[in-house]
Amino acid sequence: MSDAVGYAEAPVTVKAYLMCAFAAFGGIMFGYDSGYISGVLGMDFFKREFGKPVSTDVDPSGYLYTTPQKSLIVSILSAGTFFGALLGGEMSDWFGRRITVIIGCIVYMVGIVLQVASTTVPVLVVGRVIGGFGVGIVSTNIILYMSEIAPKNVRGAIVSGYQFSVTIGLLLASCVAQGTHNGTTSASYRIPVGLQFLWGLILGGGIVFLPESPRWFVMKDRQDDAAKALARLRSQPIGSTFIADELTELVANREYELRIAQPGWLPCLKGGWKPSGNLRRCVLGILTQMMQQWTGVNFIFYYGTTFFQSSGIKNAFIISVITNVVNVAATPVSFYTIEKFGRRTLLIYGAVAMVFCEFIIAIVGTADKGSQAANICLIVFVCIYIFFFAMTWGPGAWVLISEIFPLPIRAKGVALATASNWFWNCIIGVITPYMVDSDEGNLGSKVFFVWGSLCCVCVLFSYFLVPETKGLSLEQVDKMLEETTPRTSAGWKPHDTFAHEMGMEKATHLSEVAKNEDA
C-alpha cells in the first residue's frame, strides 16, 4: 500500500497474540463475578444462611430469601460496576490503562474478602458493591487497552477474546457451583465466592509486565515511550520502518483530533448527530451496550438455575453448566466470522436468529406450560439462542465500542458505553425476579416474549445505526465515520493517511532512541 493510502503494519507475532490474550484475562473476572451468583442462589445452605423459614411447598429446603433480597443481591453488583466504569474512564487518562487495571483489581479483591466473610445480606451486598466497583474499572480499561495495542488486521478477533474470557468465567463459576452446591457448610458458597480473589491476583500481578498503551503515551506527548511500547508490542527494533510509520500515523491522528476536540467529558457532546460527531459516537456506544443487555442473555446467566428449578426441570445445575459450555464453545467462532463478515453483519443476523429462538420458547412454553415437551423446547432453544449470542452480540458489541471513538475522548467514550452495559445489567437484575417469580409477575416462559421483542429492536438498531469497522485502523475508523453513513460504510476504503494529510514526516528520530536504549 502506498504512503498516500496507508502504512504497512508489522507482521503479527505470537508474542503480540499472547500479550493481548493475557489482557483478555480480565473477562474471566467479569464472567465469573456475574455467573457465580446464579448457582449460589440455588444452594440450600445459602438459602438457610441468608433466607428465612418458608413452607416446603414454597422451597424444598424450607428456607428462602425474599424477592426484594434476591433482586438486590444480584443487581447491586452491576450498580457498583456502573460507577466503577465511569470513574475508570477518568482514571485511565490520568494514570494510564495498565495502572488503572491494577487499581481496579485491588478494589475488586477487597470486595471479595467482604463477600467471603459475610453471613448476612447487608455485608454480602456491601462486598458485591465494592467488588463490582473494581470490575467496572477493569472492564472499561481492559477493552480500551486491548483495542489500542492490537494489530488492526486481527483487532476484532483479539477483542473478541475478551468475550471468550467472559464465557470461560461464566463456565468456571457454573462448574464450581455444581461441585459445591450439595455442601452442608458455609464452604458450599464461600468456595465459589473466594475463588474470585485468584482472578484479581493473576490479572493485577501479570499486567505489571505488559507495556503501556502506545496511544496513551502519544496522548501524553511521550513519543519516545510510545516508540518503545510499540517496539515491544510488534516485536520490532525501535528504529524499524514499521515502528516509525505507525508512530507517525498515531501522532498525526492525535494532532488532527486535537484540532476538532479536546480531552474531557464536554467534548463527548461535540459534533451533534453528524456521522462523525462525538455525540453520535457516544450515543452509538451507549445504545450498543444497552442492546446487548436487551437480548436477555443475562437472564439465563443470572437467574437460569432458579428459573429452570421453578419451571420443573430436574438437574437445573447441570443445565446451567450446559448453557455455559455452549457459550464457551460458540464464542471462538467469532474470532473468524467477525473479521470475515464484519461487525455490522454479525449484529444484524445474530439478532434475527435470537428473535426466532426466543419467540419459539415463549410460544411453546405458553401453549403447553409445564409439559416435558415445553421443558425440552426451553433447554434446546435456550442453548441455540446462547450459541447465536456468543458468536455475534457477545463479542461484537465490545469490539464495536472499542473502535468508534477518537483518541481525545476514547477513554471517556468506552467508559460511557461500558457503564451503559452495567446500568442495563443492573436494571435487568432488579426487575427480572418481579417478572418471573411465582409470587410476583409469574410470567414463566412468557418472559421470552419480552426478550424476543427487544431483540427485534436490536435488528433495527444494527441496520440503521451500526457502521462497519472491519479491517481499519482506529485512525481510519475516524475518517470512515466522517465520509459515510452506517449503510454505506462497508464499502469505504482508506484513500489517505493522517500523516500525509497533516504534512508530517516519518518519525526519523527513533534510531537515536534505539541507541539510548542500547546504551
N, C-alpha and C positions, 0 to 999 in steps of 0.2 A: 504494500500500500504506500502511496506517495505521501510526502510530508504535508502536502496540501489537503490531504484527506484524513490521515490518521497517523498513528505511530505504531511501530512494531513492538508488541509486548514480549517480555522474556518468556521462554518456554516454561510451561508449568512443571514443577518438580514434585517429587514425592514429599520433600521437606515442606513445601508450601501446603500440600494437602494435609499433612499431619498437624501443622500449626493451626490451620482452620478447624480441623477435626477436634483438636483439644478444646479450642474456644467454644465449639458447639456443645461441649460437656455441660454448659450452663443450662441447656434444655432438660437435662436429667433432673436438675433441681426443680425446675418449673413443673415438669411432668410428675415427678414423684410427690412433690408437695401438693399438687392438685389431686392426685389419684389415690393416695393412701386413705383419705377420709371416707371414700365410698365403702371400702372394706371395713374400716374401723367402726363406722356407724352401724354395721350389721352384726358386730360381735356381741355375744351375750354378756360377757364380763363388762364391756364398755357400757352397755345399757344399764347394768346393775350399778356401776360406779357413778355414772353421770345422769341416769334417769330416775324415775320414781315408780313405785309399785303400780301395776295395772293388772287387769284380768288377763288370764292366759288366752282368752278368746281374742284379745287385742294383740298380744305378742306372746309366743310360746315360752319366752324366757321369764315372763312375769314382771318384767321391768321395761320401761320405755321413756325416752325423753319426749318433751312436747314438740309440736310442730314449730313454734317460735324458736325453741332451743336448737332444733335441727337446722333450721334456716340460718340462724345466727352463726353456729359453729362452722357451717360450710362457707357462707358468704363473706364472713369477716376477713378471711384471708385475702380475698380479692379487693376489699376496701383498703387494706394495707398496701397491696401491690399497686393500686391506683395512685396513691400519693407517693409511693416509692418510685414509680415510673416517672412522674413529673419532676421530682427532685433529682432523679438520676440524669435527666436531660441537662439540668443546670450544672450538676457536679461534673458531668462529662466534659463540658467546655472548660471548667476550672482546672480540674486535676488530670484530665486525660481519660481515655476509655479504659485503659488497663487498671489504673489505680482505683477508679470508681468501682470496677467489678470486685476488687479485693475488699473495699469498704462494704459493699453490698453483702459479700459472703460473711463478713464478721457480724453484721447486723442480723443476718439470717440465722447464724449459729446461736446467737443469744436467744432468739425466739424459740429455737428447737429445745434449748435447755429448759425454758419455762414450760413448754408443752409436755416434755417428758416428766417434769416434776408435778404436773397438775393432777389434782384429784377432784376438782370442782370445775364447773362450766366457766365461771369468770376467769380463773387463772388460765385455762385452756384457750379461751378467747383472746386474752392479752398476748399469750405466746404466739397465736396464729396471726394476730395483727402485726406484731414485731417481725415475725418470720416472713410474712407477706411483704412488709416494707422492704426487707432485704431482697426478696425475689423480684420486686418491682424495679429496684435499682439495677440488679443484674440483667434482667430481661431486656431493658432498654439498651444497655451498653454492649451486651454480647452481640445483638443484632447489628448494632452500629459498627462495632469493631470488626465483625466478620465481613460485612459488606465493604469496608474500607481497606481491608488487607487482601481480599480475594482477587485473583486474576479475573478480568472481565468475562472471558470466554467460559468460565466454569462457575461464575459467581452465583448463578441461580441454583446450581446443584449443591454448592458448598453451603449457602444459606439454608437450603432445604435440609441440610444435615442437622441444623438446629431443631427443626420439627421432628426429624428422626430421633434425636436425643430425647425430645419430649415424650415420644411414644415409648421409648425404652424405659424412661422414668415411670410412666403410667403402668407399663407391664411389670416392672420390678415391684412397684407398690402393690399391684394386684396379687402377684405371686407371694410376696411376704405376708400379706393379709390372709391369703389362702393357707399358708403354713402355720399361722399362729391363731386363727380365729376360734379354734376349739379350746384354747387355753383357759384355765380356771384361775389365773392370777393376773395381776396388772401387766405382766410381761406380754400378754396377748396383744395389747395395744401399744405398750411402751417400746417394744422392739421395732414395729413399723415406724413409729414416730422418731425414735432415736437414730435410726439409720440415716436420716436426712443430714445429720451432723457431718457424716463422712463425705457426702457430696459437696458440701460447702468447703470442707477442708481440702479436698482434692482440687477443686476449681481455683479457690483463692490462693492455694500454695503453688499450683502449677503455672498459673498465668503470669507469675512473677518472672518466669524465664522466657516469656514471649516478648517480642518487640512492641513498642507503642505504635499506634496507627500513624503512618506517614502523613496522612491528610490532616491529622490533629497537629503534627509538627508544622506543616505548611500554614495552618490557620494561626499558629503562634509565631510565624515568621522565623522558624528554626529550620532552615533549609538543609543545613549540614546534617542535623539529626534525622531529618526526613530521608535524606540520601542513604544514611547508614541503615535506617529501618527498612527501606526498600531493598537494599542490597541483601539483608538477611532474609527478607520475605521471598525474594525472587532468586536467591542462591546465585547472585552475580557479584563480581567485584564492583566496588563503588564507582570506579572510573568507566564502567561499561556503558556503551551506547544505549542499551536498553534502559538503564537507570537514568541516564541523562535525559532521554526523550520523555520517559514517564514523569519524571520530576518537573521538567519544563512545562508539560501539559497541566500538571496539578497546580503549579504556581500561576500559570496564565489564567486558568479557570478561576482560581481564588481572586485574582485581581479583577477579572471581568465581573464576578459576582459581587465584589465589594462596591462596584460602580452602581449596582442596582439594588443592593440590600446590605444592611449592616447586621452584625450578630445581635441577638437578643430575642425577646418574645414579641415585641411590637412588629418587627418585620415579617413575622408569620402571617400578618393580616394584609401585607402589601400585595398589590397587583390585582386585587379583586378576583373576578371569575374568568379572567383571560386564561387561555390554555396553559400559559407558563406562570400564571400568578401564584405567589406563595400561599395566598388564602385558599385557592383552589386545590393546591397540592396538600395542604394541611387537612382540608375537608375530605379529600380523597383518602388520605391515610387513616383518618378517624373513622370514616364510613367503612373502609375495607375491613378494619378490625372489628367493627360493630357487626358487619355482615357475617364474619367468620363465627362469631358467637351466636348470631341468629340462626345458623344452620342447626342449632340444638344439640351439637355433639357433646357438649359438656353436661347435658342432662344425663347421658349414659355414663360418663366418666365420674360424675359427682354422685349420682343417685341410682346408678344402674343396679347395684346389688340389692338395695332396698326395694327398688321398683320391680325387679324380677321376683323377689320374695312376695311382694304384695299381689303380683299377677298370678301366683300359684305355681311358679316354676321351681322345681326342685334343683338343688345344687346351684343356687344363684351365684355363689362364689366362683365356681368353675366356669359358668357362663361369662362372668366378668373377665376372667382370665382369657377366655377365648376371644372376646371382643378386643382385648388389648393385644393379643397375638396378631389378629387381623390388622390392627392399626400399625404395628411394628412391621409386618411383612409387606404391607402396601406402600408405606412411605418411600422406601428406596426406589420404587418405580418412578417417582417424581424426579429423581436425580437425572434420569434420561429425558422424560417427557417435558420437563419444564424448559430444557434447552432445545429440544427438538420442535415442540409445538408452540412454546411461548407461554407467558404468564396469563395473558388475556384469554386465550383459547381454553386453557385448563380451568379457569374460574367459571367461564360460561357453561361449558359442558359438564363440569363437576356439579354445579348447582342443579342443572337439569336432571342429572342422574339421581341426585339426592331427593329431589321433589317426588319422583316416581316411587322410590323406596318408602318414603315417609307416608305418602298417601295410601300405599298398599297396606302398610302396618295399621294405619288408622282405620281404614275401611274394613279390613278383615277382623281386627280387634273389636270393632263396634258391632259388626253384623253377627259375630259368633263369639261373644265375650266369654272368657273363662274356659273355652274348649281347648283340647290338646292341639287341634289344628291351628287355632289362633296363636297359641304359645309357640308352636314350631315356626309359624309365619313371623312372629315377633323376633325370634332368635335369628332366623335366616336373613331376614331383610335388614335387621339392625347391623349384622355383620357386613352385608353388601353395602349398606349406607356408609358405614365406617370405612370400608375399602375405598369408596369414591372420595370421601372427605380426605382420607390420609394421603391420597396421591394428587389432590387438587387444592382445595381450600386450606388444608392444614399447612403445607409449606408455602403455597402460592401467596397467601396474604402477608406472610413475614418477608418473603422475597420482595414483593412489590413495595412495601413501606421502606425497605432498606435502600431503594434505588431512586425514589422520586424527588428527594429533597436536595436543594443546593447546599453547598458546604456551610455558608454562614448560619443557616437555620437547621442543618441536618440533625444535630443532637436534639434540638427542641421539637422538630417535626416528628422524629421517631418516638420521642417521649410522649407527645400528644397521642400518636397512633397507638402506642403500647398501653397508655393509660386508658384509652377507649376500650381496648380489649379487656382490661381488668375491670373497668366500670361495668360493662355489659355482662362480664363474667359474674360480677357481684350481684347485679340485678337478677340474672337467671338463677343464681344460687339462692337468693332471697325468695323469689316468687314461686319457684317450682314446687316446693313442698305444699304450698297452699293450692296449687293447681291439681296435684295428683293424690295427696293423702286422703285416705278414706273418710276422715272426719272433717275434711275441708272441701275442696273442689271436686275431688273424686273423679277426675277425668279419665284416669286409666289410659288406655291406648289412644283415646281421643286427643291426647296432648300432641300426638303426631300430626293432627290436622293443623295445629298452631305452627309447628316447626316446618311442615311442608309449605304452608302459605308464606312464611317468612323466607323460605328458600326460593320461592317464585320472585320475591323482591330482589334476592341476590342475583338471579338471572338477568333481570332488567338493569340492575346496577352495573354488572360486569359488562354488559353490551354497550351501554350508553356512556359510561364514565371511566372505565379502566383502559389505560393506554398499554401498548406493547413495548416492553423494555428489553427484550431478549437480545443478547449479543452486543450490547452497547456498554461503553464505559460509563461510570457515573457522570462524567463530564459531558458525554454525548447525549445522555438522557435529558440534560438541561436543554440542549439545543433542539432535540426532537420535540420536547413539550412546547417550545416556542413556535414551532413551524407546522404542527399537525393538530388534528383532533383525535380523540380516542379511536374512532372508527377507521381513520386513515393512517394511524401510527405504525401499523405493522409493515407498511411499505416504505417507510422512511429509511434512507441510507445516509451515513455521515458524508459530508462534502467539504469539510474544512476542519481545522483544529483550532483550539483557543489560542495556542501559541502562535500560529500563523496569523490569526485574526488580530491578535494584540501586537504583532510585530516583534515578538520576543525571540531571542537567540537561544540555542541549546545551552543547557547548564554545563558550561565547559570547565568550571572551576572544580569539578568533582575529583579530578586527578590529584589536586592539592589535598583535598580531604582524605583521599586514599593514602597519600604519603604520610600525612599526620597520623592516621590510624596505625600504619605500619611502624611509625616511629614510637 
